[in-house]
Amino acid sequence: MRHLLLIVFTIMSLNNCIQSQSTTPKYDATVLLDPEFKGELNLLESPKGKVLVKLKNNTKREDYILLKIKDEKAGMFYVSASYAITGHIADGWIHQGKEISICSRAYDQPLELYASPDPHSKVESVIKKYSPQSMKVVGCSGQWLRVETIIEGKKYSGWLSPDMQCANPYTTCN
């Protein structure tokens, strides 16, 4: 009987381990502090806490800031901030704003923005012609990003699929 209980316990433990490894993180996307942004962005220790560091792109050395989103709460992202060349800065909270951005990889095809973070959901917006302009990031779910942009006076919004994201400040991700 003890052997049977041991076997059942082992199988249940393995199953839990496999399930926990296969779940997608709730937040797991990398975005940019817009390379065109010339100001500073406060990285906070908590949503209403003190400033840990002021984030600013090093445009002189072309060392731009990447932000790995780890959590989201009340108009803020919890991120791991790092320079693209010199590396990790700190982890903390930032306010969502127009300077948090992503570019599109849809160079030779229309860009579809979805109603929810699912490729089978309804298409909310279609950007028919490629635009090199960055898009404002307003939400995150797994590796999907909720974006907004205005191109030639028309507003587009929706969920950007992971395969259409480019968070590289140096190349066009093609």
C-alpha positions as MATLAB code, in Angstrom:
seq = 'MRHLLLIVFTIMSLNNCIQSQSTTPKYDATVLLDPEFKGELNLLESPKGKVLVKLKNNTKREDYILLKIKDEKAGMFYVSASYAITGHIADGWIHQGKEISICSRAYDQPLELYASPDPHSKVESVIKKYSPQSMKVVGCSGQWLRVETIIEGKKYSGWLSPDMQCANPYTTCN';
ca = [
       0.000    0.000    0.000;
       2.827    2.407    0.848;
       4.432    1.699   -2.530;
       1.188    2.493   -4.296;
       0.833    5.776   -2.377;
       4.441    6.657   -3.192;
       3.835    5.997   -6.905;
       0.626    8.076   -6.909;
       2.372   10.926   -5.070;
       5.303   10.840   -7.520;
       2.989   10.917  -10.553;
       1.010   13.828   -9.096;
       4.222   15.748   -8.346;
       5.544   15.199  -11.874;
       2.221   16.305  -13.347;
       2.247   19.528  -11.283;
       5.838   20.194  -12.319;
       5.043   19.684  -16.016;
       1.936   21.916  -15.805;
       3.823   24.730  -14.078;
       6.555   24.625  -16.736;
       4.093   24.730  -19.621;
       2.104   27.770  -18.489;
       2.873   30.986  -20.296;
       3.911   33.870  -18.041;
       1.185   36.474  -17.562;
       3.589   39.196  -18.772;
       6.563   38.457  -21.001;
       7.206   41.106  -23.654;
      10.094   43.449  -24.374;
       9.454   47.045  -25.418;
      11.540   50.179  -25.924;
      11.925   53.504  -24.268;
      11.235   55.280  -27.555;
      14.621   56.173  -29.124;
      13.126   59.552  -30.137;
      12.235   60.341  -26.483;
      14.717   62.926  -25.153;
      13.438   63.179  -21.586;
      13.763   61.049  -18.482;
      11.377   58.442  -17.146;
      11.155   57.646  -13.435;
      11.690   54.003  -12.473;
       9.951   53.556   -9.095;
      10.466   51.000   -6.317;
       6.672   50.524   -6.052;
       3.660   52.035   -7.867;
       3.607   54.979   -5.426;
       7.154   54.613   -4.119;
      10.371   56.549   -4.400;
      12.364   56.955   -7.583;
      15.038   54.282   -7.962;
      16.609   55.765  -11.086;
      15.756   58.135  -13.905;
      15.803   56.274  -17.223;
      17.229   58.133  -20.201;
      18.433   56.813  -23.550;
      22.137   57.409  -24.102;
      21.793   58.887  -27.582;
      25.442   59.962  -27.681;
      26.572   56.329  -27.485;
      23.432   55.011  -29.169;
      22.755   52.843  -26.111;
      18.961   52.668  -25.904;
      16.794   51.340  -23.092;
      14.901   48.058  -23.394;
      12.091   47.283  -20.953;
      11.081   43.681  -20.228;
       7.501   43.807  -18.912;
       6.992   41.557  -15.884;
       3.721   42.906  -14.439;
       1.040   45.514  -15.032;
      -1.121   47.396  -12.566;
      -3.247   50.570  -12.692;
      -1.593   52.302  -15.641;
       1.896   51.091  -14.755;
       4.285   48.376  -15.878;
       6.756   46.530  -13.656;
       9.851   46.178  -15.824;
      13.414   45.052  -15.928;
      15.218   47.989  -17.529;
      18.499   47.568  -19.348;
      20.635   49.369  -21.869;
      20.843   47.473  -25.160;
      24.666   47.616  -25.108;
      25.848   48.102  -21.520;
      23.195   45.952  -19.828;
      20.965   45.837  -16.759;
      19.966   49.026  -14.959;
      17.289   48.041  -12.404;
      13.827   46.550  -11.940;
      10.910   48.770  -10.988;
       7.616   50.410  -11.911;
       7.071   52.916  -14.734;
       4.000   54.846  -15.775;
       2.550   53.826  -19.121;
       2.970   56.650  -21.595;
       3.716   57.531  -25.181;
       7.433   56.974  -24.609;
       6.891   53.213  -24.012;
       6.878   51.869  -27.547;
       7.281   49.019  -30.006;
       7.808   48.894  -33.768;
       6.132   46.644  -36.311;
       7.717   43.881  -38.396;
       4.960   43.972  -41.039;
       7.168   45.339  -43.813;
       5.588   43.768  -46.878;
       2.135   42.922  -45.567;
      -0.777   44.611  -43.798;
      -0.474   44.741  -40.007;
      -3.437   43.261  -38.176;
      -4.224   44.411  -34.638;
      -6.555   42.046  -32.811;
      -9.497   42.612  -30.437;
      -7.901   40.299  -27.842;
      -4.466   38.696  -27.388;
      -5.383   35.703  -29.537;
      -4.668   35.135  -33.250;
      -8.179   33.700  -33.645;
      -9.905   36.804  -32.273;
     -11.561   39.471  -34.388;
      -9.234   41.906  -36.174;
      -9.763   45.329  -34.582;
      -7.584   47.428  -36.927;
      -5.568   46.906  -40.110;
      -2.631   49.114  -41.038;
      -2.400   48.517  -44.771;
       0.917   50.219  -45.463;
       4.124   49.773  -43.436;
       5.003   52.645  -41.118;
       8.411   52.871  -39.426;
       6.914   54.978  -36.652;
       6.789   53.404  -33.203;
       3.500   52.513  -31.522;
       2.532   53.390  -27.956;
       2.238   50.321  -25.688;
      -0.813   50.499  -23.406;
      -1.151   46.893  -22.244;
       0.465   43.488  -22.096;
      -0.764   39.892  -21.934;
       1.856   37.163  -22.168;
       3.933   38.171  -25.184;
       1.110   40.184  -26.784;
       1.105   43.978  -26.605;
      -1.883   46.311  -26.684;
      -0.843   49.246  -28.879;
      -2.142   52.572  -30.152;
      -0.834   54.720  -32.985;
      -1.925   57.482  -35.307;
      -0.806   57.215  -38.934;
      -1.722   59.899  -41.446;
      -4.394   61.231  -39.084;
      -6.088   57.850  -38.512;
      -6.042   56.159  -35.094;
      -5.279   52.430  -34.890;
      -5.458   50.272  -31.776;
      -5.485   46.615  -30.834;
      -3.352   43.679  -29.759;
      -0.063   43.232  -31.608;
       0.997   39.595  -31.994;
       4.485   38.609  -30.783;
       5.661   37.705  -34.309;
       4.939   41.266  -35.525;
       6.899   43.040  -32.733;
      10.327   44.609  -33.135;
      11.991   45.845  -29.935;
      15.396   46.322  -31.525;
      16.505   49.970  -31.678;
      19.246   49.201  -34.244;
      17.648   47.058  -36.941;
      14.334   46.576  -38.649;
      13.995   42.985  -37.326;
      13.637   41.472  -40.774;
];
